[in-house]
C-alpha cells in the first residue's frame, strides 16, 4: 500500500493529517510505503506528486492511501477508520 503525504509523517497528530493517517496505519500493524508529494496550499499544482493525487482523487489534498488492488482512500479520518477495520491478524514487528 502507498500512503501519499505532504512533506512527511512527523508533527503533532492533532494538527497534521499526514501524521495522523500514518500513525493510525502503523498502530494497526500496517507498514505503508510513504510517498512524499510536497507542495501545500496554492503551490500544489507545481508539484508532480500533487498532480498525481489530483488524477487519483480529483483534488490535491493528502493524505491519500492507495491499496494494492487500486482502491483509493482519501483523508486522514477515512484512512484511520480503514486501518482500524483492516488490522492484520499477525502483529508486524517494528525493526526501526
C-alpha positions in Angstrom: 0.0 0.0 0.0 1.1 3.5 -0.8 0.5 6.4 1.6 0.8 9.8 -0.2 1.7 12.6 2.3 2.9 16.2 2.1 6.5 16.5 3.3 6.5 13.6 5.8 4.8 12.0 8.7 6.2 14.0 11.5 4.4 16.6 13.5 1.6 16.6 16.1 -1.2 14.2 15.2 -3.7 16.8 16.3 -2.6 19.3 13.7 -1.1 17.2 10.9 -3.4 14.9 8.8 -0.5 13.1 7.2 1.0 12.2 10.6 -2.5 11.2 11.8 -3.0 8.8 8.9 0.5 7.3 9.1 0.3 6.7 12.8 -3.2 5.1 12.5 -1.9 2.7 9.9 1.2 1.7 11.8 -0.7 1.4 15.1 -3.0 -1.1 13.4 0.0 -3.1 12.2 0.3 -1.8 8.6 3.6 -0.7 7.0 2.7 1.6 4.2 5.2 2.8 1.6 5.3 6.6 2.3 5.5 8.8 -0.8 6.1 12.5 -0.3 4.2 14.7 -2.7 5.5 18.1 -1.4 3.6 21.3 -2.1 1.0 23.0 0.0 -1.9 25.3 -0.3 -1.7 27.3 -3.5 1.6 25.7 -4.8 0.2 22.2 -5.2 -0.2 22.3 -9.0 3.6 22.9 -9.3 4.5 19.5 -7.8 4.2 16.3 -9.8 3.3 14.3 -6.7 0.3 16.6 -6.0 -0.8 16.4 -9.7 -0.7 12.6 -9.4 -3.0 12.8 -6.4 -5.4 15.1 -8.3 -5.5 12.5 -11.1 -6.5 9.9 -8.5 -8.9 11.8 -6.3 -9.9 15.0 -8.2 -8.2 17.2 -5.6 -4.7 18.0 -4.5 -5.2 17.1 -0.8 -3.2 14.5 1.1 -3.0 12.1 2.8 -4.2 9.6 0.3 -3.9 5.8 0.7 -3.7 3.6 -2.4 -4.2 -0.1 -1.7 -2.6 -3.0 -3.7 -5.9 -3.5 -5.6 -6.0 0.1 -6.6 -8.6 1.2 -4.1 -8.1 4.9 -3.1 -8.9 6.1 0.4 -8.7 9.9 0.9 -8.5 12.0 4.1 -6.9 11.0 7.4 -10.2 10.2 9.1 -11.2 7.7 6.4 -7.7 6.2 6.4 -7.7 5.8 10.1 -11.1 4.1 10.0 -10.0 1.7 7.3 -6.8 0.9 9.2 -8.7 0.0 12.3 -11.1 -2.3 10.4 -8.4 -4.0 8.4 -5.7 -4.6 11.0 -3.5 -7.6 10.1 -4.1 -10.7 12.1 -0.4 -11.1 12.9 1.4 -8.2 14.5 4.2 -6.8 12.4 7.5 -6.3 14.3 8.9 -2.8 14.0 12.6 -3.1 13.3 13.3 0.6 13.1 
